[in-house]
Amino acid sequence: MAEVAGKAAPAIAIAGVLVTSSPAHAATSAGVTAVTVSEQVHTDALTRHQQAPARTYTVSPGDTLSGIAQRYYGDSADWTWIYDDNESVIQNPNDIYPGEVLKIPYGQPDDQSASASAAATVLTSAANLSGTLSCPQLEELWEAGGGTQGEAFMAAEIAMAESGGNQYATGTVGERGYWQINPNHGSLSTYDPLGNAQAAVIISDNGTNWTPWTTYTSGAYIDRC
């Protein structure tokens, strides 16, 4: 059984010079007017953006950066926007905690080099970790969820004892996933591989307390990996 829990830039088009079949003077006048109006629209939009009040979001149990990005931007892939603006708070993009207050940018930050690198790391480490997993894969998933390498083997043994490495394993009272997260943990109880691993990291205090799992207290985890 057993808890966590894991950016599209606004485009402003500026109208071009108006071209008509009218006399040259009229065309020039219309063009100047069009450019002036479009520049004013662009300036007004930027002013509204700059004057918009700062947005923040308080992380709730079960939240991931991709889920928060989906809520605010309509695209889970834009989680890097949030990560880029909160590097002082978020050490690992897989690892956010209830109660953390995150800044929610209105658009893509100017420099996304760090977040792009983080995105690549997350995607390559967890993209294929789903379905029925082996012990080494469960270790990898544990670490992708923010768990320490030193506790990865134990985490894999417990997951194997709890679920047999089956992503969609369901317990007698509704426990879910690899680490059989009990539904009394609310949204932390999920079949999502990364979310399930993050929940295990949280509930076990990063592998320092496995007593919530009966396969640990009974010794059933021994030699599972």
Backbone bond lengths (Angstrom), bond angles and torsions (degrees), N, CA, C in turn:
res aa  C-N    CA-C-N  psi(-1)  N-CA   C-N-CA  omega(-1)  CA-C   N-CA-C  phi
1 M - - - 1.472 - - 1.491 112.34 -
2 A 1.032 115.70 -160.48 1.400 133.40 143.45 1.416 110.13 176.22
3 E 5.680 95.45 -125.42 1.452 103.45 166.75 1.440 109.33 -156.10
4 V 2.611 171.32 119.95 1.320 116.82 110.45 1.365 119.43 -104.32
5 A 1.799 34.38 -145.96 1.207 39.19 157.31 1.388 86.07 -29.48
6 G 6.942 55.05 -115.92 0.855 150.60 83.53 0.724 51.09 -90.55
7 K 13.021 76.23 -123.04 1.418 126.52 -169.01 1.551 111.86 -156.87
8 A 3.116 166.41 130.76 1.432 149.70 164.38 1.482 105.81 -115.22
9 A 1.243 116.75 124.59 1.456 120.93 -172.11 1.510 111.37 -71.70
10 P 1.333 116.85 137.30 1.460 118.65 177.93 1.522 110.48 -65.74
11 A 1.297 115.02 130.76 1.460 119.14 -179.93 1.510 109.45 -104.88
12 I 1.329 116.51 130.79 1.464 121.38 177.92 1.517 107.68 -116.24
13 A 1.304 115.97 109.56 1.461 119.62 -178.01 1.523 109.86 -82.21
14 I 1.333 116.64 135.64 1.461 121.43 176.88 1.516 108.09 -104.88
15 A 1.313 116.44 122.93 1.456 120.64 -176.58 1.525 110.69 -62.83
16 G 1.333 115.53 144.94 1.463 120.27 179.18 1.516 111.41 -82.45
17 V 1.319 117.27 -178.57 1.461 122.25 179.73 1.521 109.06 -68.38
18 L 1.282 115.50 133.54 1.456 121.40 179.51 1.525 109.61 -71.12
19 V 1.330 117.25 128.88 1.461 122.72 179.62 1.518 108.55 -114.99
20 T 1.318 115.98 125.75 1.466 120.10 -179.96 1.520 108.43 -133.84
21 S 1.317 115.53 176.83 1.460 120.76 177.65 1.515 111.04 -95.82
22 S 1.336 116.32 10.88 1.454 121.19 -179.84 1.511 109.71 -72.54
23 P 1.316 118.92 169.89 1.460 123.03 176.83 1.513 111.12 -54.47
24 A 1.346 114.69 158.05 1.453 120.12 -174.44 1.516 112.52 -56.32
25 H 1.318 117.64 -43.25 1.465 121.15 -178.17 1.517 110.60 -61.72
26 A 1.325 115.88 -43.80 1.466 120.08 -178.92 1.521 110.09 -65.89
27 A 1.346 117.34 -41.43 1.456 120.69 -179.66 1.525 110.53 -62.68
28 T 1.334 116.13 -43.14 1.451 119.94 179.64 1.513 110.99 -62.90
29 S 1.319 116.19 -43.33 1.463 121.07 179.89 1.516 110.48 -62.39
30 A 1.350 116.42 -44.57 1.462 119.69 -179.20 1.516 110.68 -64.63
31 G 1.363 114.60 -39.49 1.453 118.39 -179.79 1.513 111.87 -63.03
32 V 1.330 116.50 -44.35 1.462 120.47 178.86 1.509 110.39 -61.27
33 T 1.333 115.85 -42.10 1.468 119.99 179.80 1.517 110.91 -62.27
34 A 1.353 115.98 -44.89 1.462 119.90 -178.82 1.513 111.41 -61.78
35 V 1.334 116.49 -45.12 1.450 120.64 -179.71 1.513 110.64 -63.88
36 T 1.342 115.88 -43.35 1.465 120.23 -179.69 1.515 111.06 -60.74
37 V 1.338 116.34 -45.86 1.467 120.60 -179.49 1.518 110.49 -63.54
38 S 1.356 116.25 -45.89 1.465 119.17 -177.58 1.520 111.27 -65.07
39 E 1.340 117.08 -38.10 1.458 119.69 178.07 1.523 110.90 -65.32
40 Q 1.332 115.65 -36.51 1.458 118.80 178.96 1.526 110.68 -66.32
41 V 1.358 116.65 -40.91 1.464 121.35 177.73 1.524 109.87 -60.82
42 H 1.349 115.19 -45.00 1.457 120.36 179.91 1.531 110.86 -61.23
43 T 1.336 116.25 -44.61 1.462 121.04 179.87 1.517 111.19 -63.66
44 D 1.336 116.22 -43.61 1.464 120.38 179.79 1.524 110.85 -61.91
45 A 1.338 116.19 -41.39 1.464 120.15 -179.54 1.521 110.80 -63.53
46 L 1.332 116.33 -43.56 1.455 120.11 178.84 1.514 111.15 -64.07
47 T 1.326 116.15 -39.31 1.459 120.19 179.39 1.519 110.90 -63.02
48 R 1.344 115.94 -43.65 1.468 119.41 178.51 1.513 110.46 -62.83
49 H 1.339 116.44 -39.66 1.464 120.05 179.47 1.524 111.23 -64.40
50 Q 1.348 116.19 -43.45 1.452 120.15 -178.46 1.524 111.76 -68.26
51 Q 1.324 116.78 -30.59 1.455 119.89 -176.09 1.522 112.33 -91.28
52 A 1.354 117.75 -5.91 1.456 120.03 -178.37 1.523 109.69 -63.30
53 P 1.335 117.63 138.95 1.461 119.95 179.96 1.520 110.74 -65.25
54 A 1.317 115.77 148.38 1.460 120.50 179.73 1.520 109.93 -63.68
55 R 1.345 115.96 140.51 1.457 120.77 177.43 1.522 109.31 -104.40
56 T 1.308 115.43 141.36 1.460 119.73 173.86 1.524 108.94 -133.28
57 Y 1.313 115.48 158.60 1.468 121.04 177.44 1.523 107.81 -138.80
58 T 1.332 115.82 132.56 1.457 121.08 177.46 1.519 109.16 -94.46
59 V 1.315 115.88 121.67 1.459 121.65 -176.07 1.530 110.61 -62.97
60 S 1.333 115.58 134.64 1.458 122.80 176.75 1.527 109.62 -109.68
61 P 1.326 118.21 161.27 1.469 120.09 177.20 1.525 111.21 -55.20
62 G 1.315 115.97 134.45 1.449 120.92 178.90 1.513 115.09 89.88
63 D 1.325 117.58 -7.28 1.468 120.54 -179.87 1.525 111.37 -69.89
64 T 1.322 115.08 148.55 1.466 122.53 169.74 1.523 106.55 -131.29
65 L 1.325 116.57 159.92 1.461 119.55 178.13 1.523 110.75 -61.25
66 S 1.333 117.00 -39.11 1.461 119.36 -179.63 1.524 111.14 -65.67
67 G 1.327 117.06 -37.13 1.456 120.28 178.42 1.526 112.24 -67.20
68 I 1.335 115.96 -39.64 1.468 120.16 177.93 1.527 109.77 -66.22
69 A 1.334 116.56 -40.69 1.471 120.25 178.52 1.521 110.96 -63.17
70 Q 1.322 117.09 -39.69 1.469 120.52 177.98 1.523 110.35 -60.44
71 R 1.319 115.64 -39.54 1.472 120.76 -178.31 1.529 111.72 -66.26
72 Y 1.336 116.57 -42.04 1.467 119.69 -174.75 1.525 114.04 -91.11
73 Y 1.337 117.28 -32.46 1.461 119.79 -173.68 1.516 114.05 -114.98
74 G 1.335 116.87 -10.27 1.453 119.25 -178.09 1.508 113.52 77.09
75 D 1.334 117.50 11.80 1.462 121.43 -179.39 1.527 108.16 -149.70
76 S 1.329 116.27 112.69 1.463 120.36 -177.14 1.526 112.39 -63.33
77 A 1.349 116.62 -23.91 1.463 120.39 -179.39 1.524 112.43 -66.99
78 D 1.329 116.95 -15.45 1.466 120.47 -178.78 1.522 112.90 -84.45
79 W 1.344 117.39 15.14 1.467 119.77 178.43 1.529 111.69 -60.78
80 T 1.334 116.53 -25.45 1.466 119.04 179.96 1.522 111.91 -63.65
81 W 1.349 117.60 -26.13 1.467 120.31 176.06 1.527 109.52 -59.36
82 I 1.339 114.79 -45.79 1.460 120.40 -177.17 1.528 109.81 -69.83
83 Y 1.311 115.86 -44.39 1.469 119.57 179.97 1.527 110.51 -59.50
84 D 1.329 116.36 -43.25 1.459 121.04 -177.45 1.521 111.65 -61.51
85 D 1.323 116.72 -30.99 1.462 121.30 -176.94 1.528 112.26 -90.65
86 N 1.332 117.25 -3.46 1.468 120.23 -174.74 1.524 112.96 -133.99
87 E 1.339 116.22 31.51 1.464 118.90 -177.64 1.530 112.54 -64.07
88 S 1.329 116.72 -23.31 1.464 118.67 178.61 1.527 111.54 -74.10
89 V 1.335 116.74 -17.74 1.463 122.24 -179.39 1.522 110.90 -102.45
90 I 1.336 116.31 -42.58 1.459 121.59 -174.30 1.528 109.76 -98.64
91 Q 1.320 116.49 113.49 1.458 120.61 178.00 1.525 111.37 -84.91
92 N 1.321 116.18 -32.82 1.464 122.64 -179.06 1.521 107.17 -134.10
93 P 1.331 119.36 122.63 1.466 120.25 -177.25 1.521 114.17 -63.29
94 N 1.341 116.88 -17.04 1.463 120.33 174.98 1.524 111.87 -80.76
95 D 1.317 115.95 -8.83 1.451 120.37 -161.94 1.527 111.73 -128.66
96 I 1.342 117.24 82.87 1.458 120.56 174.06 1.522 108.13 -115.39
97 Y 1.332 115.92 153.00 1.455 120.03 -170.74 1.528 112.03 -126.20
98 P 1.342 116.66 145.99 1.465 120.09 176.72 1.521 111.39 -53.35
99 G 1.318 115.34 136.76 1.459 120.30 178.91 1.514 113.73 98.70
100 E 1.334 118.00 -19.47 1.463 119.86 177.21 1.526 109.60 -68.26
101 V 1.320 116.44 137.33 1.462 121.88 179.77 1.519 108.37 -102.92
102 L 1.324 115.91 116.28 1.457 121.63 -176.46 1.520 111.03 -107.01
103 K 1.317 116.05 141.03 1.461 120.78 171.67 1.524 108.38 -78.30
104 I 1.325 116.30 136.02 1.463 121.30 179.24 1.526 108.40 -111.75
105 P 1.328 117.62 102.31 1.474 119.59 -178.47 1.515 111.48 -66.33
106 Y 1.334 115.38 152.46 1.462 120.17 178.75 1.525 111.70 -79.98
107 G 1.318 116.45 -16.81 1.453 119.69 -179.56 1.507 110.07 -156.69
108 Q 1.302 115.80 -174.77 1.451 121.90 -178.36 1.521 111.10 -66.55
109 P 1.337 118.05 128.32 1.466 120.35 176.96 1.523 110.60 -61.16
110 D 1.335 115.74 158.87 1.465 120.41 -178.02 1.524 112.32 -63.84
111 D 1.338 116.56 -38.31 1.465 120.24 -176.27 1.513 109.86 -120.70
112 Q 1.339 116.05 111.43 1.451 119.71 -178.78 1.523 112.42 -112.25
113 S 1.318 117.57 20.23 1.453 119.69 -177.66 1.523 111.37 -62.07
114 A 1.342 116.67 -42.53 1.461 119.64 -178.66 1.516 111.01 -67.22
115 S 1.339 116.57 -43.71 1.456 119.34 -177.99 1.510 111.66 -68.82
116 A 1.327 117.33 -33.57 1.459 120.22 178.06 1.523 109.95 -63.34
117 S 1.323 115.77 -40.53 1.455 119.99 177.98 1.518 111.19 -65.29
118 A 1.347 115.39 -41.69 1.461 119.55 178.87 1.521 110.81 -63.76
119 A 1.331 116.66 -40.36 1.463 120.77 179.68 1.510 110.72 -61.10
120 A 1.331 116.34 -43.07 1.458 120.18 -179.77 1.521 110.42 -62.66
121 T 1.338 116.30 -40.37 1.464 120.20 -179.84 1.509 111.42 -63.72
122 V 1.333 116.39 -46.40 1.459 120.71 -178.54 1.524 110.98 -63.52
123 L 1.336 116.20 -46.97 1.453 119.87 -176.19 1.514 112.00 -65.03
124 T 1.323 117.34 -40.58 1.457 118.88 -178.20 1.520 111.28 -73.71
125 S 1.323 118.19 -27.56 1.457 120.22 -176.89 1.515 112.95 -83.71
126 A 1.328 118.58 -24.80 1.456 119.36 -172.67 1.521 115.11 -126.97
127 A 1.332 118.30 -4.76 1.459 120.82 -171.97 1.519 113.04 -59.51
128 N 1.341 118.60 -38.65 1.457 121.32 -174.69 1.528 113.54 -103.00
129 L 1.325 117.01 9.72 1.458 120.65 -177.97 1.520 110.20 -91.15
130 S 1.312 115.69 81.89 1.459 120.92 178.11 1.521 107.88 -154.48
131 G 1.338 115.99 174.94 1.449 119.39 -177.32 1.521 110.66 74.80
132 T 1.325 116.80 -147.26 1.459 121.26 177.91 1.522 109.05 -87.69
133 L 1.344 116.07 122.08 1.464 121.30 -174.29 1.520 111.77 -111.14
134 S 1.319 114.39 150.24 1.461 121.40 173.90 1.525 109.03 -84.44
135 C 1.331 116.42 174.10 1.458 120.01 178.24 1.535 112.37 -59.50
136 P 1.345 119.05 -47.35 1.471 118.48 178.37 1.530 112.48 -60.42
137 Q 1.329 116.65 -35.64 1.463 119.52 178.85 1.525 110.93 -70.00
138 L 1.317 117.12 -36.67 1.461 120.18 176.73 1.533 110.47 -65.80
139 E 1.323 116.84 -37.38 1.463 119.92 174.62 1.526 110.60 -60.86
140 E 1.333 115.22 -44.14 1.465 120.15 -179.95 1.524 110.75 -63.22
141 L 1.334 116.17 -41.14 1.465 120.31 179.37 1.524 110.75 -65.11
142 W 1.309 117.05 -41.68 1.472 121.47 176.65 1.526 110.40 -55.33
143 E 1.318 117.04 -47.43 1.461 120.62 -179.65 1.525 111.29 -68.18
144 A 1.350 117.50 -36.67 1.465 120.38 177.02 1.516 111.13 -63.61
145 G 1.336 116.22 -28.43 1.460 121.00 177.93 1.508 113.85 -82.88
146 G 1.330 117.19 4.20 1.460 120.81 177.60 1.506 114.33 101.65
147 G 1.333 117.86 2.07 1.454 121.09 -179.87 1.512 112.27 -76.37
148 T 1.333 116.68 153.39 1.451 121.04 -179.12 1.528 110.55 -76.22
149 Q 1.320 115.16 149.48 1.457 120.73 -179.38 1.528 111.22 -62.67
150 G 1.326 116.67 -35.10 1.460 120.81 -178.04 1.510 113.86 -63.18
151 E 1.325 118.39 -24.76 1.459 122.15 -179.16 1.520 112.50 -103.89
152 A 1.337 117.05 3.27 1.458 120.48 -174.11 1.525 112.76 -64.16
153 F 1.328 117.58 -40.48 1.468 119.96 -178.62 1.526 110.92 -64.42
154 M 1.323 116.55 -46.46 1.472 120.51 177.69 1.525 110.52 -60.68
155 A 1.321 116.47 -42.28 1.463 120.33 179.67 1.523 110.83 -61.10
156 A 1.331 116.36 -40.90 1.461 120.09 179.25 1.521 111.12 -66.68
157 E 1.328 117.25 -40.39 1.467 120.12 178.81 1.526 111.02 -61.79
158 I 1.320 115.84 -42.82 1.461 119.30 -179.41 1.528 110.60 -67.62
159 A 1.325 117.31 -42.29 1.466 120.24 178.20 1.528 110.72 -61.77
160 M 1.324 116.51 -40.69 1.460 119.74 179.72 1.527 110.65 -66.07
161 A 1.327 116.30 -39.57 1.465 119.67 177.90 1.529 111.86 -67.99
162 E 1.317 116.13 -36.10 1.462 120.85 -177.54 1.526 112.93 -75.14
163 S 1.346 116.08 -42.11 1.470 119.12 -169.54 1.519 114.84 -128.50
164 G 1.333 117.02 -5.66 1.452 119.23 -174.53 1.517 112.13 68.19
165 G 1.338 116.27 18.66 1.457 120.77 -178.49 1.510 113.83 77.59
166 N 1.337 116.91 16.37 1.468 122.82 -177.22 1.523 110.53 -93.28
167 Q 1.319 116.79 119.55 1.467 121.96 -178.44 1.524 112.45 -57.19
168 Y 1.332 117.05 -38.39 1.466 120.71 -173.39 1.531 113.09 -104.18
169 A 1.311 116.40 22.15 1.468 119.53 175.64 1.525 109.18 -60.93
170 T 1.334 115.39 139.12 1.467 121.04 -179.15 1.518 109.17 -130.28
171 G 1.329 116.57 127.60 1.461 121.28 -178.26 1.510 113.14 -82.11
172 T 1.318 115.71 178.68 1.470 121.48 -175.32 1.525 113.08 -67.40
173 V 1.325 117.49 -24.87 1.471 119.38 177.47 1.526 111.00 -113.19
174 G 1.346 115.95 19.91 1.464 119.98 175.08 1.507 115.23 95.84
175 E 1.339 118.21 13.29 1.465 120.48 177.00 1.530 108.82 -59.89
176 R 1.330 116.05 143.76 1.463 119.67 -172.79 1.530 113.09 -123.01
177 G 1.341 112.86 143.37 1.451 120.23 164.76 1.510 116.57 79.74
178 Y 1.325 114.12 -170.32 1.459 122.26 -175.02 1.525 112.86 -54.93
179 W 1.330 115.76 -45.69 1.461 120.17 -177.99 1.529 112.31 -99.22
180 Q 1.329 116.72 13.08 1.468 121.99 175.35 1.526 112.55 47.29
181 I 1.308 114.75 61.96 1.461 120.86 -178.56 1.527 109.76 -74.40
182 N 1.319 115.36 122.27 1.468 121.44 -176.42 1.522 111.05 -66.00
183 P 1.349 117.79 139.04 1.476 120.14 -179.90 1.518 113.88 -62.82
184 N 1.332 118.22 -13.47 1.467 117.95 177.06 1.530 111.54 -69.74
185 H 1.343 116.61 -5.41 1.460 121.06 174.61 1.529 111.58 -91.94
186 G 1.311 116.92 9.96 1.460 120.93 175.63 1.508 112.63 65.14
187 S 1.338 115.73 -133.19 1.457 120.96 -175.03 1.525 112.91 -67.52
188 L 1.322 118.17 -10.84 1.455 120.32 175.40 1.527 111.73 -70.38
189 S 1.327 115.88 -21.35 1.454 120.35 178.39 1.518 108.33 -82.99
190 T 1.323 116.73 100.86 1.458 121.35 -172.19 1.518 110.74 -142.86
191 Y 1.338 115.94 153.19 1.461 120.92 173.63 1.531 111.61 -85.86
192 D 1.320 117.04 -10.37 1.463 119.95 179.19 1.524 109.25 -61.71
193 P 1.343 118.32 124.57 1.466 120.09 -174.48 1.526 114.18 -54.27
194 L 1.334 116.45 -52.18 1.456 119.37 -177.53 1.520 111.24 -66.63
195 G 1.325 117.00 -41.32 1.452 120.74 178.42 1.523 111.77 -63.43
196 N 1.328 116.91 -37.53 1.459 121.17 178.83 1.523 110.54 -66.17
197 A 1.347 116.16 -41.82 1.465 120.04 177.96 1.526 111.02 -65.40
198 Q 1.327 116.43 -42.12 1.469 119.96 178.80 1.525 110.52 -61.86
199 A 1.332 116.15 -39.21 1.460 120.07 177.99 1.525 110.55 -62.44
200 A 1.329 116.54 -42.84 1.467 120.08 178.84 1.519 110.97 -62.76
201 V 1.327 116.84 -39.24 1.467 120.73 178.18 1.523 110.23 -61.50
202 I 1.318 115.43 -44.55 1.469 120.18 -178.55 1.529 111.17 -65.76
203 I 1.338 116.10 -51.46 1.462 120.37 -174.07 1.529 111.47 -64.58
204 S 1.326 116.24 -36.02 1.465 119.84 -177.98 1.522 112.69 -87.44
205 D 1.319 116.63 4.67 1.460 121.19 -174.95 1.521 109.74 52.89
206 N 1.331 113.66 52.41 1.471 122.61 179.39 1.528 112.08 57.84
207 G 1.329 113.93 43.77 1.460 118.96 173.77 1.507 116.12 82.62
208 T 1.315 118.37 7.78 1.464 120.63 -179.63 1.519 112.43 -94.57
209 N 1.335 117.40 -8.35 1.466 120.49 179.60 1.525 109.86 -146.19
210 W 1.334 115.76 97.31 1.465 120.36 -178.92 1.530 112.42 -97.07
211 T 1.318 117.98 7.76 1.464 119.83 -175.49 1.537 114.61 -62.30
212 P 1.336 120.68 -23.18 1.470 117.60 176.62 1.528 113.68 -65.53
213 W 1.335 118.57 -14.80 1.459 121.44 -178.27 1.537 109.98 -97.49
214 T 1.325 116.85 122.10 1.459 120.54 -178.25 1.527 111.87 -65.52
215 T 1.339 117.95 -27.56 1.467 119.29 177.95 1.518 111.57 -68.53
216 Y 1.322 116.33 -20.08 1.459 119.97 175.17 1.526 109.79 -82.57
217 T 1.323 117.25 -50.09 1.468 120.24 -176.56 1.529 112.04 -65.51
218 S 1.342 116.03 -27.95 1.465 119.54 179.30 1.526 112.58 -88.42
219 G 1.320 116.36 -12.23 1.457 120.65 -177.75 1.517 113.74 83.14
220 A 1.337 117.53 7.36 1.469 121.08 -177.19 1.524 112.69 -67.81
221 Y 1.301 117.80 -15.99 1.474 121.12 -178.22 1.523 112.79 -77.01
222 I 1.324 116.97 -18.78 1.459 120.97 -172.91 1.531 111.43 -61.82
223 D 1.320 114.98 132.65 1.470 123.53 177.98 1.522 113.28 64.24
224 R 1.336 117.80 24.12 1.471 119.76 175.74 1.527 110.92 -79.50
225 C 1.310 117.37 -19.12 1.463 121.13 177.87 1.535 111.01 -125.75
